[in-house]
Amino acid sequence: METKIKKTISSYKSNTQVILYSYITFISLLAIVLFYFLIGKYHLTDLTLLIVFSILCAIAETFIILLPKVGALSVSYALTFSAILLTDPLTVVIISAAGVLLCCPYIEGRGRVHLFNNSPSKTLFNVSQYIINAGIGSIVYEFIDKYIDVGFVFFNPVASMFSVLTYICLNTLFMSGLMSIIMKEKISSIWEQTFYGMLPNIFLVTLLGIVVAFSYDSYGAGGIVLFFIPLMFARYTFKLYIDMRKNYFETINVLINAIEASDPYTCGHSKRVSEYAENIARKLCLPQGKVDIIKSAALLHDIGKIGIDKTILHKSGQLDNDEFATIKSHPSLGATIISDLSYLTNICEIIKHHHERNDGRGYPDGLTHDEIPIETSILTIADSFDAMTTNRPYRLSMTLEDALNQIKTNSGTQFNPDIVDIAVLALKDSFHKINN
């Protein structure tokens, strides 16, 4: 039996590698075709620009900011975009590719990684996708600029907008495809997270790229070196932001571990509720900011249980009135705990009221429909659904259909009737994925 399992695992890994290498080969072939096309159509005209931008791109790529799961963030796109404004697509792709080939970023656990000690497949993929992203983005800019004249010497805002969107779409699509193969997750969910995560950063870096382009046009190579300093300062600002987010999620994970240590019977409950709540929020088309708040609140909604007597939490029989009153204190206690962390105060009220009911019979404040924010209503449904579909000390779990019927039956009393129908669809879609 053990040999059979090992063979299955080995076969699974082998299939993943075949798919991965096939994907990288496909991207590489696209890059070769595009590069061949550009060589036939364009000629290098400004070697100074090519050399200076390539060196600065390599420096920018050396100081990349690693992101969890979805690759890395670099300010080198400012230079790529400047090159798009100043020169032809062939020069742009050479600058972009040179930045990747010549960089040597620091990777934790590996030290400085460069062309000669990095995986050839990784280098090939990175160079290829940069060629495609930069090349197509530059062609789009050139094409629109040719037909839409807005009166600037070399900067066309309309063409720039389409060029940037093209670059982002291609970059996030290629990276999401790669991560989907590696992590065995849906490409759509990875792409959405990556795209919306990159959007504000890329547009900010694009503005810096415009400044760099005007600087080079006015002062030459000396001007671009001067403006490269604020570009690297922008990189430092991004790094602080990423570190802050990292600390944020590390804090949440520590708190989740504390919750599960106090009530191991509900191990995994918080993470499942977070996924259910996120799926409901997305199905309701809420903005990303609200989705993130709901996810964080769902992860920490039971933090107040660390202050509840374990004998009450683990009691298998019916609770008496005093014990039930103690259990009912956990939302308020959780909100109090969270309120001491300034960067989590935006979820305090959601945590405090996740046991309120639409009809006003919930706790701790007896809020009714109009007084309960939609974020709280979503968390209430997600929390109740997971509680119904998992075993508890006092009862066995319900089937999926029974749990969904309970949600529908209690629409208007326990749950917000405005979102129940959509919530049921979201829960049904995500139940098997989460529990398999």
Secondary structure, 3 states (H helix, E strand, C coil): CHHHHHHHHHHHHHHHHHHHHHHHHHHHHHHHHHHHHHHHHCCCCCHHHHHHHHHHHHHHHHCCEECCCCCEECCHHHHHHHHHHHCCHHHHHHHHHHHHHHCCCEECCCEECCCCCCCHHHHHHHHHHHHHHHHHHHHHHHHHHHHCCCCCCCCCHHHHHHHHHHHHHHHHHHHHHHHHHHHCCCHHHHHHHHHHHHHHHHHHHHHHHHHHHHHHHHHCHHHHHHHHHHHHHHHHHHHHHHHHHHHHHHHHHHHHHHHHHHCHHHCCHHHHHHHHHHHHHHHCCCCHHHHHHHHHHHHCCCHHHHHCCHHHHCCCCCCCHHHHHHHCCHHHHHHHHHHCCHHHHHHHHHHHCCCCCCECCCCCCCCEHHHCCHHHHHHHHHHHHHHHCCCECCECCCCHHHHHHHHHHCECCCECCCCHHHHHHHHHHHHHHHHC
